[in-house]
Amino acid sequence: MFLEKTIERNPNLIKTAFHLHKKGLISPDTYVLDYDMILENALMMKKEADKYGVKLYFMGKQIGRNPLISKALIDMGFEGAVAVDYKDAKRHIENGIKLGHVGHLVQIPRADMEIILSSRPETISIYSIEKAKEISEVAVKLGIIQNITLRVIAKGDMLYPAQYGGFYLEELEDAVNSIKNLPNINIYGLTSFPCFLYDDKDKRIKETHNVETVLKAKEILKNIDINIEQLNLPSASCTESIKLIKSFGGTHAEPGHGITGTTPYHSDYDSFEKPAMVYVSEVSHNLNSESYCYGGGYYRRSNLKKALVGNSLEDSKLVNVQEPSLESIDYYFTLEENTKVSDTVIMAFRTQIFVTRSDVAIVKGISTGNPEIIGIYDSQGVKIK
């Protein structure tokens, strides 16, 4: 999906990936992340967000909850991490990373509520009155006031499977009247997901129906004297979309793929951000008219199409890749022609590293031709070496 763009816009990353694999410094099934380019992308986005008064939480799941990059983004001035689930939150807590937004997309289990509230996240998203009560009980125990964000939904909204939940607009007022009297919590924000998506046909980032739902929810709450301080409008967050977020009254965005230059928008445009991540494998064997390289890093929405196979960027060829079927485990990727056993394979596709079994190599100095691995981690942000 992003291979041609990476060759065009960040060829040194490709060259570095070949070099590191050939030298045996990284194994097959490793994502190589260009540390300097990621920070360059993030700084560009941060400057645009500052210009429009939009605050940024960063999403770390796509890059394997990596602490090196997370700490650098906090130092840059990001408001904190958005933890996609409670495991994400606990890993950030272990690594000393400030939590900005927790509970969206996955609610906090009761047993993990105290440790997460103790870390003082700026806000916690809830889908139910019951979860508000659990937060209230723990906040009272800890002697703190905890901000909460309500996820709202309505007919016509775009929702991904396995991500359903929230307060319907027609039930919102009654729910809020029950929640607002709970001790030690503050109704602080509204959110939905996805609020923006890249339209493949129109070739631009557009608002979804969810944005209208969030704005209607804000009016409902205003009419019962609830002042919402945060309108969090996530998805497709990047430098290009910041102005659009602001135009709908959004106060916060949550860049993830934007930081690595790998949103669907980036596959069509030479946008502000440049590609900063590739996947490295190695040819294992040939069979009939196909060859097979080591897997482990597949993500079902990757839009994987092609791979570079060879010994270097200059001495390689583009080969078509078959995406693994959904019922299979990605032990191998299938390359649609015979290739040389043990040659390096480079791919660049949309991923979510945290759902893979891949390694993650963080590399500095790529743009200057002096690459240095500054850490190798597993897909959950635990340092390997």
N, C-alpha and C positions, 0 to 999 in steps of 0.2 A: 504493500500500500504506500509506503514512504521510501522505498529503496531508490528509485530514480531521483527523488527530491534530495535524498541524503548524498547521493553521488554528486549531484549538481551543487548543493549548497554547503555541505560539510564533508568534502572528500577526505580530509585528514582523519576524520573519525573512522571511515572505512579502512584507510591505510593502517591506522593504529590497531584496529580489530584483527586484521590479517596478521600484523606483526606479533601481537601478543599471543595469538593462538599458535603461530608457527614456532615461537620461542618456548612454548609450553608453559607460559605464565598464566594462561587461563584455560579452562577445560571446555569441551563442548557443552551446550546448554548453559551459556553465560550471556547475560545482558551486559553490554559495555555502555556506561553512561559518561558522557562528556561533561565533567564537572563544571568547567569554565563556561561552556556554552549554556548550560542550564542556568547558571547564575546570571549570565548576560541576558538570556530570555526573561528571567524573573525580574531583573532590574528594569528592563524596558516596560514590562507590564506594570510594575510598581509605580513607575513615573507617570504612566498614563492614568492609573487609578488615582494617584494623588492629584492629578490635574482635575479630575472630575469628582473628587471627594468620595471615592468608593474604597472601602476597606477590603483587604484580601486575607482570607484563610487559605492555606495551601493544602492540597490533597496529596497524601503520601503513598496511598495504596498502589498507584500505578508504578511507582519506582521502588516497590518492595519495602515501604515504611523505613526508608534509609535514614539513619540518624545524621550522617555527615551532611547530606543535602538539607535535611530538616533544620539543623542548627544554623546553617548558613542563611537560610531563608528567614529565620527568626532574627538573626543579626542584621539582615537587610531591612527589617521593619515590617514584615508580614505580621498580622495580628495574632497568629497562632495556627495550629493544625486543625483541619476538619477531620475528625476521626470517623471513618465510614462505619465502623462497628466498635464494640467494646474491646475486642482484642487489639484493634488499631490503637484505641485510647490507652490501653495498659502498656503497650509497647512504647508509645510516646512518653508516658509517665516514667517508665524504666530508664529511658534515654534522656530524661530531663528536658523534654520538649514541651513548650507551653501549649495547652489545649485551648482552641478557640470555640469550636462547635462540635458537640458530641450528640449521638442519638439519631442521626440522619445520615445514612439510610436505615441503620439498624438500632433498635431501641436497647437501652441498657438493662441487662438482667438485674433482678433484685440483689443477688449476692455480690455484684460488682458495683453497686450504686455508691457505697461509702468510699471506696478507694478512688473512684472517679470524681465524686464531688469534693473529696479532700484535696484534689489537685487544682480545684477552682477554675473549671472551664468557664469561658465567658457566657456561653448559653448551651442549653440542652434541649433538643427537639423532642416533642412528645406527640403520640398518636392517640392518647386516651386519658380519660380522667383518672383511671387506676394508676397509670404511670406518674401522673402529677402528684398523686397522694404519696407514692413511694418516695419521690424526690423530696416532697415536703417533710416527710418523717425523718429522713436522713439529714436534711438541712437543719431541722430543729435540733437534732442530736449534735451536729457539728457547730451549731451556733452561727450559721451563715445565712445570707440571703442568696438564693440561686435564681438566676435568670432562666426563663424557659421560652422556647420558640414553638409555636403551634404549626404543625404541618396541616395544610388545608387542601381539600379536594372537592371536585364538582363534576357533574356529568359533562362529558366532552373533553376532560383532561387527558393528557398523554401520560400513561403510567406503564412502566416496564414490569413484566412478570416477575414475581418473587420480590416485589418492592411495594406491595399494596399496603395502605394504611393512612390514617389521618382523620380529620374532622370534616364532615360534609358541611357545606355552607349553611344549609337549612337547619343544622343542629348546633352550629357554632355558638350562637348567643347563649343557649341553655348550658352548653358545656363550659363556657367561660364564666358564667354566673356561679357554677359549682366550683370551678378552679380558683377564682379570684379571692375566695375567702379562706383558702388554705394558707397556713402560716409559712413564713420564710421562703416563699417563692414569688417571683415577679414576672408577670406576663410581658415579655420583652420583644419578641419577634414573630414573624410569619415567614413560612417558606413552602416550597414545593419542588418537585423534580420530575422531569427536566423543564426548566423555564425557557431555555433557548436551545435550538438545534440547528445544525447546518443543513440547509435544503440543497440536496444534490441537483435538483432540476433548476432552481433559480440561482444556484451558486452563491448563496449568501447565508449568513447566520440570521435566523428569524425567531421571533418570540413564539411560544406555544400557547395554547389555550390556558395553560396553568398560570401564566402571568395575570391574565384577566381574573382568575380565581383568587389569587393572592391580593390583588387590588380591591376586589369586592369584599374580601375578608377584612381588609384594613378599614373600609367604610363601615362595615357591621360593628366592628369593635369601637370605632370612633363614636358611633351613635350611643354606645353604652359607657362612654367616658374611659375607654382603655386606650392609652397613647402608645402606639407601637413605635419603638425606636429603631428596630432593625427589619428591613425587608431584604431577605437573603434570596437572591435569584440565581441559582447555580446552573451549571452545564454549559459547555462550549466556551468557558471563560478563558479569554486570551486578550491580548492588546486590542485586537480588532473589535471585540464585543463590549469593551468597557463603556464606551459612549452610549451604546444601545441599552445596556443595563441601567445607566443613569437616567436615560430618557423615560424609563418606566418607573422611576422613583426608587430603584434599587440602591441599597446602602452597602451591600456586601456581595462579593463573588468568591468562588472557590476553584481557582485554577488547579488542574492536575495535568492533563495532557498538554495544556497550553505551555507549561513550563518546559516540556521536552519537545515542543514544536510538532506534536503528533495528534492534533485534533483533525477531524475530517476536513475542516477548512484548509488546513495546512497541506493536505494532499493535492489540492487544486491551485493553491496560490503561493507565490514567494512572499509570504507574509512577514511580519516583524520578526517573529521567532523562527529560529532555524532548527532542523532536526538534531537531536542530541542523544539519541539512543539507537543502538543496533543489537541484533541477536546473533550470536556466534555458535556455529555447530561444526560438524566434521563428517565427511562421507564415511559411512560404515561399510557398505557393501553394495554390489550390483545384483540384480536379478531380472532376467529377461531384458526388456528394453528400458528398465527404470533403475534408479539408484536410491539409496536410503541414507539419510543423515540422522544423527542423534536428536531426539526430541526432549520434551520436558517443559518447554516454554510456551506451549500453544494456548491461545485464548480464542474462544469460539466466535467472537466478533472481530477477529483480527483483520479480515479482508486480505489475507496473505495471498500473494500472486506469484512472486518471483524471488530468486536467490542468486547471489553472485557465488560462483564456485571456482576456486583456483588457489594460487599462492600469493597473489597480491592484487591490488585494484587494477593495475595495468595488465597483469597476466591472469585474467579471470573472464568468465563468460556468464551471461544471464541465462538462467534455466527456469522453466516453469515449475511451480510447486503445487502439489495437490494438498488441499486442506484436509486434515484427518476428519473422518466421519464422526458425528456426535456420539455414537455408541462405542467408539474405540478409545483406548488410552493412547496418548501420543508418545509411544515409545520411539517412533521414528517419524520424520517427515519424508514424503515421497517426492523425489525429483524426477521429472518426466523424461529423462534420458540417462544413459550411462555416463558416469563421471569417475574420476580417479579416486580410488580408495585412499582415505586420510587427507584429501584436500580440504581446505578450509571452506566453510559455507557461511555467507553473511546474508542476513535478512533484516528487513525493517518494516514492522507492521504494528498495528494498534494492539496494545497489550494491557494486561492488568497483572503485574508481576506477582502480587500477593496471592493469586490463585494458582500459581505455577510451582514447580519444584526446582526452579533455576537458581543459579548463582548470579550475583550482581557485582560487577567490577566497576569501581569509581575511579576515573582516570583524570588527572590534571595534565596541563601542558600540551594538549593535543594540537591546538591551533598554532603553537610555536614549533612543532616538530620535535618536542622533547617530552613524550608521554611518560607519565609516572603513575603506577597504580597506588592509590592512597588507601585502599581498603577493598577487601572482597567480603561480601555479605551473603547470607541466604535470602530467600524471598520474603522473609518476615522481618528483616532488619537486624538480624543477629550476626555479629562479626565472625567470619571464618578465619581470616588471616589478614 
